[in-house]
Amino acid sequence: MATRLLLVDDHAVVRSGLRMLLGSESDVEIVGEASTAAEAIEAAAQFNPDLILMDIGLPDLSGIDATREIKKRFPKISIVALTIHEDEEYFFKMLEAGASGYVPKRAAPEELLTAIRAAATGEVYLYPSLAKLLVKDYLTQEHPADVKAGLDGLTDREHEVLMHLAEGASNEEIAKSLVISPKTVERHRENIMRKLNLHSRSELVRYAIRKGIIKA
């Protein structure tokens, strides 16, 4: 079944380009467009998409505010930021608002498709170079004792799974890497989130980045 996609960007030419890029993909169906945050919230209610591609720089509210409101009203809708902004302020604010992915507009089309497909299956996608930049930044700010304390209660295997999850790997990829079954990965993920009091994949990724435990 195709992923039902809503495009949110205040530039018509960008939306047109996205339609041309994604229109030929058999697993993506574009169900609507919006050019403002208000239109995005209304369109989310009208079209009930599986996923929203969200620009941050909108003319009324920001895409961050729109993401927060949409996730509050429609928590099952996944949101991927597609933006010119690549600094940590916007990145973390979008994740805090509930986004499941972050892709700069300079990214290759294949990267955007990967992000859409990952978010559509409940995964989180972070553009590699941006994620690595932020990891290095947070590694310089965290103290080893703080990191260790934050990971108390996790087994060695759960720590391994957490690192892979935070890097954006799917359950199947983690299973192959650690030579365990996808069901075992899912069980470890549930245990990790319970022990760390996290409630979504986005929260898990934010936690791992802030603790500096992602492999840079």
Protein Blocks (a to p, Z undefined) as FASTA:
>chain_A
ZZddddddfbfklmmmmmmmmmmpmkbccfbdcfbfklmmmmmmmnopabdcddfbdckb
cfklmmmmmmmmmmmbccddddfbfcfklmmmmmmnopabdcdfkbcfklmmmmmmmmmn
opacddfklmmmmmmmmmmmpcfklmmmmmgoiafklmmmmmmmmnopafklmmmmnopa
fklmmmmmmmmmmmnopabfklmmmmmmmnopacZZ
